[in-house]
Amino acid sequence: MTMALSESIRRSPERNRLTGSARWALWRRGLFGSPVNLAITLGFVAFVLFVVAPFLRWALIDATWSGTAKDCAERSGACWAFIAEKSRFILFGLYPNDRDWQAAIAVALVGSLVVATGMPRFWNRRLVLVWIVVLGAALAVMSGALTRQLVPTDKWGGFPLTVLLSVIGFAGAFPLGIALALARRSKMRLLRWMAVAFIEVMRGVPLIAVLYVSTLIFPLMLPAGAAIDKLARAQIAIILFVAAYMAEIVRAGLQSLPAGQYEASRSLGLSWATTMRLVVLPQALRAVIPAFVNLGIGLFLDTTLVIVIGLFDFLNTARVAATDVNWNGFYSEAYTFAALIYFSLSYAASRYSLWLESRLRVGHANREGTRHRTRSA
C-alpha cells in the first residue's frame, strides 16, 4: 500500500506543486489513515525490528569473513569464511578440480544462449539451430569430449548441473508441449485421447515420482545388457513432466484467440500448418509469456529433487559442504548462500517477464495505431 501511494504521488502531474507538509499529509494518511493501514504499518515495523534487523546483524555486523572454523566459533554471526573455503565444491560438486573451467564455460554458453533468446530481435528460424548447436557445444565441453578427458556424468554436480537440467528440460519440453496442445485440440479422436491421457497422467503425479520411475523402474524394462545413463534418464523424465504443464499453457493461449483468426486464415486459403505457424501460434505464445516464465522458474527450483536419484545439484552440494568435518554445522550459511543465488536468478526472470510483456504490448499498440491511420487515409 505504501509503495502504491508513493507510485501514485510520483506519477501525479501535480506532484511538483505539493508542499512538504502536503506530501507528509498524504504519507501519513496512507500509513495511519485507517485501522487497517495502521495495523499493516505496525506489522511491517515489527517485522523489521524482530526479523530483518537480527538477520542483518547476524549476516553482516557479527559475521566472520575470513579465517577458520575456530575463528567462526568465537563469534555469534555468520561464518562467510566457510562459503569462501567451500565455494568451489558448492559450485561444481564432484567435478574434477583441474577442469572446473570446462563446467564454467558450459554454464557461460547456456547462460548467454538464454539471455540472447530473451531479446526479441533474435526471434527467427535460425534461433532453433543456434539452440541445438550451443547446447551441443555446452554438453561437449562439460563432458570433456573436446579435451579428450571425459568426465562421467556421476561427477557432474553443483550449479552447472542445475543450469543444464533446467534449461535443457525447458527447451526439450517446448516443442513437445506445443505438439501435445495441438493434439489435444485435434479432431482426430484417438490422437486427442492419447494427448489427454499423457497430459493428465503427468500432471497427476509429482515430479519426484517420475524421477523414481526413470531411475528404478525404467531400467527393468530395457533388454538385458542395455543401459541408459542415469542423468539422461532424469533429463528425459523432466522433459516429459514439464511438457505436460507446457501443453496446458499453450492450450490456454490457443483458446484465448478469437475464432475470427482461424476463419480469416481459411478464407485466405492458408493450410492448417501455415495458419498455425504464421497466425495462431505467434499470438497464442505471446499471450502466455508470464505463464512460461513462471513454469521456467518453477523448473529451475524443482531441480533440487534430483537428489532422490543420487544427483547433487546446487542446493545439495551446498548442504553436503556443511558436513565437512572441518566445517561441520554451517548449514545456515550454506542455505543462505544458495537461497540468494536462487532468488537473484528467479527475481531477474520475473522482472524480464514484466519487461517483455510491456515491450510486446507497446509494439502491438504501435502496429494497431499504424493500421488505423492507414485505413483512415
For each residue, the residues with C-beta under 8 A, 3 or more apart:
1: 4 5 30 37 40
2: 5 6 30 31 41
3: 6 7
4: 1 7 8
5: 1 2 8 9 26 27 30
6: 2 3 9 10
7: 3 4 10 11
8: 4 5 11 12
9: 5 6 12 15 18 23 26
10: 6 7 15
11: 7 8 15
12: 8 9 15
13:
14: 17 18
15: 9 10 11 12 18
16:
17: 14
18: 9 14 15 22 23 26
19: 22 23
20: 23 24
21: 24 25
22: 18 19 25 26
23: 9 18 19 20 26 27
24: 20 21 27 28
25: 21 22 28 29
26: 5 9 18 22 23 29 30
27: 5 23 24 30 31
28: 24 25 31 32 33
29: 25 26 32 33
30: 1 2 5 26 27 33 37
31: 2 27 28 37 38 41
32: 28 29 37 38 41
33: 28 29 30 37
34: 37 38
35: 38 39
36: 39 40
37: 1 30 31 32 33 34 40 41
38: 31 32 34 35 41 42
39: 35 36 42 43
40: 1 36 37 43 44
41: 2 31 32 37 38 44 45
42: 38 39 45 46
43: 39 40 46 47
44: 40 41 47 48
45: 41 42 48 49
46: 42 43 49 50
47: 43 44 50 51 52
48: 44 45 51 52 53
49: 45 46 52 53
50: 46 47 53 54
51: 47 48 54 55
52: 47 48 49 55 56
53: 48 49 50 56 57
54: 50 51 57 58
55: 51 52 58 59
56: 52 53 59 60 61
57: 53 54 60 61 62 77
58: 54 55 61 62 63 76 77 78
59: 55 56 63 77 78 336
60: 56 57 63 77
61: 56 57 58 77
62: 57 58 75 76 77 78
63: 58 59 60 75 77 78 79 80
64: 67 71 72 75 77 78 79 80 81
65: 80 81 84
66: 71 81 84
67: 64 70 71 72 81
68: 71 72 81
69: 72 73 79 81 82 326 327 328 330
70: 67 73 74
71: 64 66 67 68 74 75 81
72: 64 67 68 69 75 79 81 82 330
73: 69 70
74: 70 71
75: 62 63 64 71 72 79
76: 58 62
77: 57 58 59 60 61 62 63 64
78: 58 59 62 63 64 332 333 336
79: 63 64 69 72 75 82 83 330 333
80: 63 64 65 83 84 333
81: 64 65 66 67 68 69 71 72 84 85
82: 69 72 79 85 86 321 322 327 330 333 334
83: 79 80 86 87 90 333 334 337
84: 65 66 80 81 87
85: 81 82 327
86: 82 83 89 90 321 324 327 334
87: 83 84 90 91
88: 91 92 97 100
89: 86 92 93 158 317 320 321
90: 83 86 87 158 159 314 317 318 321 334 337 338
91: 87 88 158 159 314 317
92: 88 89 95 100 103 157 158 159 160 317
93: 89 155 156 157 158 161 312 317
94: 154 155 156 157 312
95: 92 99 100 103 151 155 156 157 158 160
96: 99 100 151 155
97: 88 100
98:
99: 95 96 102 103 144 147 149 151
100: 88 92 95 96 97 103 104
101: 104 105
102: 99 105 106 141 142 144 147 151
103: 92 95 99 100 106 107 142 156 158 160
104: 100 101 107 108 160
105: 101 102 108 109 138 141
106: 102 103 109 110 138 139 141 142 160 164
107: 103 104 110 111 138 159 160 163
108: 104 105 111 112
109: 105 106 112 113 134 137 138 141
110: 106 107 113 114 134 135 138 163 164 167
111: 107 108 114 115 163
112: 108 109 115 116 134
113: 109 110 116 117 130 131 134 135 167
114: 110 111 117 118 167
115: 111 112 118 119
116: 112 113 119 122 130
117: 113 114 122 127 131
118: 114 115 352 356
119: 115 116 122
120: 123 356 359 360
121:
122: 116 117 119 127
123: 120 127
124: 127
125: 128 129
126: 129 130
127: 117 122 123 124 130 131
128: 125 131 132
129: 125 126 132 133
130: 113 116 126 127 133 134
131: 113 117 127 128 134 135 171
132: 128 129 135 136
133: 129 130 136 137
134: 109 110 112 113 130 131 137 138
135: 110 113 131 132 138 139 167 168 171
136: 132 133 139 140
137: 109 133 134 140 141
138: 105 106 107 109 110 134 135 141 142 164
139: 106 135 136 142 143 164
140: 136 137 143 145 146
141: 102 105 106 109 137 138 144 145 146
142: 102 103 106 138 139 151 156 160 164
143: 139 140 150 151 153
144: 99 102 141 147 148 149 150 151
145: 140 141 148 150
146: 140 141
147: 99 102 144
148: 144 145
149: 99 144
150: 143 144 145
151: 95 96 99 102 142 143 144 155 156
152: 155
153: 143 156 229 230 231 232
154: 94 230 231 310
155: 93 94 95 96 151 152
156: 93 94 95 103 142 151 153 160 161 164 231 311
157: 92 93 94 95 160 161 311 312 313 316 317
158: 89 90 91 92 93 95 103 161 162 312 313 314 317
159: 90 91 92 107 162 163 314 341
160: 92 95 103 104 106 107 142 156 157 163 164
161: 93 156 157 158 164 165 303 306 311 312 313 314
162: 158 159 165 166 300 303 304 313 314 315
163: 107 110 111 159 160 166 167
164: 106 110 138 139 142 156 160 161 167 168
165: 161 162 168 169 234 235 238 303 306 313
166: 162 163 169 170 296 299 300 303
167: 110 113 114 135 163 164 170 171
168: 135 164 165 171 172 235 239
169: 165 166 172 173 235 238 239 242 299 303
170: 166 167 173 174 242 295 296 299
171: 131 135 167 168 174
172: 168 169 175 176 235 239 243
173: 169 170 176 177 238 239 240 241 242 243 246
174: 170 171 177 178 246
175: 172 178 179
176: 172 173 179 180 239 240 243 246 247
177: 173 174 180 181 242 243 244 245 246 247 249 250
178: 174 175 181 182 246 247 250 281
179: 175 176 182 183
180: 176 177 183 184 195 198 199 243 244 246 247 250
181: 177 178 184 185 246 247 248 249 250 251 254
182: 178 179 185 186 254 276
183: 179 180 186 191 192 194 195
184: 180 181 192 195 196 199 247 251
185: 181 182 192 251 254
186: 182 183 191 192 195
187: 192
188: 191 192
189: 192 193
190: 193 194
191: 183 186 188 194 195
192: 183 184 185 186 187 188 189 195 196
193: 189 190 196 197
194: 183 190 191 197 198
195: 180 183 184 186 191 192 198 199 247
196: 184 192 193 199 200
197: 193 194 200 201
198: 180 194 195 201 202 244
199: 180 184 195 196 202 203 244 247 248
200: 196 197 203 204
201: 197 198 204 205 244
202: 198 199 205 210 240 241 243 244 245
203: 199 200 244 245 248
204: 200 201
205: 201 202 209 210
206: 209 210
207: 210 211 237 238 241 302 305
208: 211 212 305 308
209: 205 206 212 213
210: 202 205 206 207 213 214 237 238 240 241
211: 207 208 214 215 234 237 238 305 306 308 309
212: 208 209 215 216 217 308 309
213: 209 210 216 217 218 237
214: 210 211 217 218 233 234 236 237 309
215: 211 212 218 219 230 233 234 309 310
216: 212 213 219 220
217: 212 213 214 220 221
218: 213 214 215 221 222 228 233
219: 215 216 222 227 228 233
220: 216 217
221: 217 218
222: 218 219 226 227 228
223: 226
224:
225:
226: 222 223
227: 219 222
228: 218 219 222 232 233
229: 153 232 233
230: 153 154 215 233 234 309 310 311
231: 153 154 156 234 235 311
232: 153 228 229 235 236
233: 214 215 218 219 228 229 230 236 237
234: 165 211 214 215 230 231 237 238 306 309 311
235: 165 168 169 172 231 232 238 239
236: 214 232 233 239 240
237: 207 210 211 213 214 233 234 240 241
238: 165 169 173 207 210 211 234 235 241 242 299 303
239: 168 169 172 173 176 235 236 242 243
240: 173 176 202 210 236 237 243 244
241: 173 202 207 210 237 238 244 245
242: 169 170 173 177 238 239 245 246 295 299
243: 172 173 176 177 180 202 239 240 246 247
244: 177 180 198 199 201 202 203 240 241 247 248
245: 177 202 203 241 242 248 249 295
246: 173 174 176 177 178 180 181 242 243 249 250 292 295
247: 176 177 178 180 181 184 195 199 243 244 250 251
248: 181 199 203 244 245 251 252
249: 177 181 245 246 252 253 288 291 292 295
250: 177 178 180 181 246 247 253 254 284 285 288
251: 181 184 185 247 248 254 255
252: 248 249 255 256 288 291
253: 249 250 256 257 283 284 285 286 287 288
254: 181 182 185 250 251 257 280 284
255: 251 252
256: 252 253 284 287
257: 253 254 261 262 280 283 284 287
258: 261
259: 262 263
260: 263 264
261: 257 258 264 265 279 280 283
262: 257 259 265 266 275 280
263: 259 260 266 267
264: 260 261 267 268 279
265: 261 262 268 270 274 275 279 280
266: 262 263 269 270 275
267: 263 264
268: 264 265
269: 266
270: 265 266 274 275 278 279
271: 274 275
272: 275 276
273: 276 277
274: 265 270 271 277 278 279
275: 262 265 266 270 271 272 278 279 280
276: 182 272 273 279 280 281
277: 273 274 281
278: 270 274 275 282
279: 261 264 265 270 274 275 276 282 283
280: 254 257 261 262 265 275 276 283 284
281: 178 276 277 284 285
282: 278 279 285 286
283: 253 257 261 279 280 286 287
284: 250 253 254 256 257 280 281 287 288
285: 250 253 281 282 288 289 292
286: 253 282 283 289 360
287: 253 256 257 283 284
288: 249 250 252 253 284 285 291 292
289: 285 286 292 293 353 356 357 360
290: 293 294 353 357
291: 249 252 288 294 295
292: 246 249 285 288 289 295 296
293: 289 290 296 297 349 350 352 353
294: 290 291 297 298 353
295: 170 242 245 246 249 291 292 298 299
296: 166 170 292 293 299 300 349
297: 293 294 300 301 346 349 350
298: 294 295 301 302
299: 166 169 170 238 242 295 296 302 303
300: 162 166 296 297 303 342 345 346 349
301: 297 298 304 342 346
302: 207 298 299 305
303: 161 162 165 166 169 238 299 300 306 313 314
304: 162 301 307 313 314 315 316
305: 207 208 211 302 308
306: 161 165 211 234 303 309 311 313
307: 304 310 311 312 313 316
308: 208 211 212 305
309: 211 212 214 215 230 234 306
310: 154 215 230 307
311: 156 157 161 230 231 234 306 307
312: 93 94 157 158 161 307 316 317 320
313: 157 158 161 162 165 303 304 306 307 316 317
314: 90 91 158 159 161 162 303 304 317 318 338 341 342
315: 162 304 318 319 335 338 342
316: 157 304 307 312 313 319 320
317: 89 90 91 92 93 157 158 312 313 314 320 321
318: 90 314 315 321 322 334 335 337 338
319: 315 316 322 323 331 334 335
320: 89 312 316 317 323
321: 82 86 89 90 317 318 324 327 334
322: 82 318 319 327 328 329 330 331 333 334
323: 319 320 328
324: 86 321 327 328
325: 328
326: 69
327: 69 82 85 86 321 322 324 330
328: 69 322 323 324 325
329: 322
330: 69 72 79 82 322 327 333 334
331: 319 322 334 335
332: 78 335 336
333: 78 79 80 82 83 322 330 336 337
334: 82 83 86 90 318 319 321 322 330 331 337 338
335: 315 318 319 331 332 338 339
336: 59 78 332 333 339 340
337: 83 90 318 333 334 340 341
338: 90 314 315 318 334 335 341 342
339: 335 336 342 343
340: 336 337 343 344
341: 159 314 337 338 344 345
342: 300 301 314 315 338 339 345 346
343: 339 340 346 347
344: 340 341 347 348
345: 300 341 342 348 349
346: 297 300 301 342 343 349 350
347: 343 344 350 351
348: 344 345 351 352
349: 293 296 297 300 345 346 352 353
350: 293 297 346 347 353 354
351: 347 348 354 355
352: 118 293 348 349 355 356
353: 289 290 293 294 349 350 356 357
354: 350 351 357 358
355: 351 352 358 359
356: 118 120 289 352 353 359 360
357: 289 290 353 354 360 361
358: 354 355 361 362
359: 120 355 356 362 363
360: 120 286 289 356 357 363 364
361: 357 358 364 365
362: 358 359 365 366
363: 359 360 366 367
364: 360 361 367 368
365: 361 362 368 369
366: 362 363 369 370
367: 363 364 370 371
368: 364 365 371 372
369: 365 366 372 373
370: 366 367 373 374
371: 367 368 374 375
372: 368 369 375 376
373: 369 370 376 377
374: 370 371 377
375: 371 372
376: 372 373
377: 373 374
